[in-house]
C-alpha cells in the first residue's frame, strides 16, 4: 500500500491555471497534488553571445524554491550569494528538456527564459516545473505567432515529465515526498508525445534495480505523461 493510498499507476490530481501574471508572455500555476509551481515565460529580443549571427534562438530555465515552500524555511539562495548544485542541475534539466522539443531556427534570434518558482513542495518539483514550463512556453510562442513575430510554430512536440520509483519492491508512478523519501529507487522521466525519451534520471537509493523494474517504470512514466499532456492540452487550447 502506498502512503498516498493511490494505485501504483495513478498520478496525483493535476490542474494547470494559465495567464496568472500580467507581464510574462506566458504563465501558469501547475498543481500536482500538493506540489505547486509558478511557471512564467519571458521573451527577449537577444541571444547569448555564442549564438550571435547563427539564426538560432535559445531557451533557458531558472528554478527556485520559495522560502515557505517546505516545512522548514528555505533560505533564499540570493542571500548566500550562490546557487546550490541541486538548483543548477535542475535549471539545466529544464532548459535541455524544453530545447529538445523546439525548432530553434524557427524561433529566430531571440531568447525565452522559463522561470519556475516552487510555491509548495511535496515531491516531484522538477517534473512539475518541466510540465508547467512547457505550458508557459506554448502560451508565449502562441503570442508571438498571433503578433506575427514568428512565422512558423517553433514547437515540434509537446513534452512532460513525471517521476517513478521502486517502493516496497514495487514500481509506482508520481511519487510524493513521503514516498520519495523512502523509495528504494527514484527516477525522473522526460518524454515527448510520441513516446520519445528526452531524459531519464534514475538512481538506486537502496538496493540496485533490475532491467525489468526499469522497463516497468518506463511503462508507468508513459502512462503518466499521457495524462499530464491531456492537462496541458486542456490548459493551452483556445
Secondary structure, DSSP 8 states (H G I E B T S, - for coil): --TT---TT----EEEEE--SSSSSEEEEEEETTEEEEEEEEEES---GGGTTS---EEEEEEEE-TTSSSS----HHHHTS--HHHHHHHHHHHHHHHTTB-HHHH-S-EEEEEEEEEE-SS-HHHHHHHHHHHHHHHHHHHHHHTTS-SS--B---EEEEEEEEETTEEEES--HHHHTT-SEEEEEEEETTS-EEEEEEEESSS---HHHHHHHHHHHHHHHHHHHHHHHHHH--
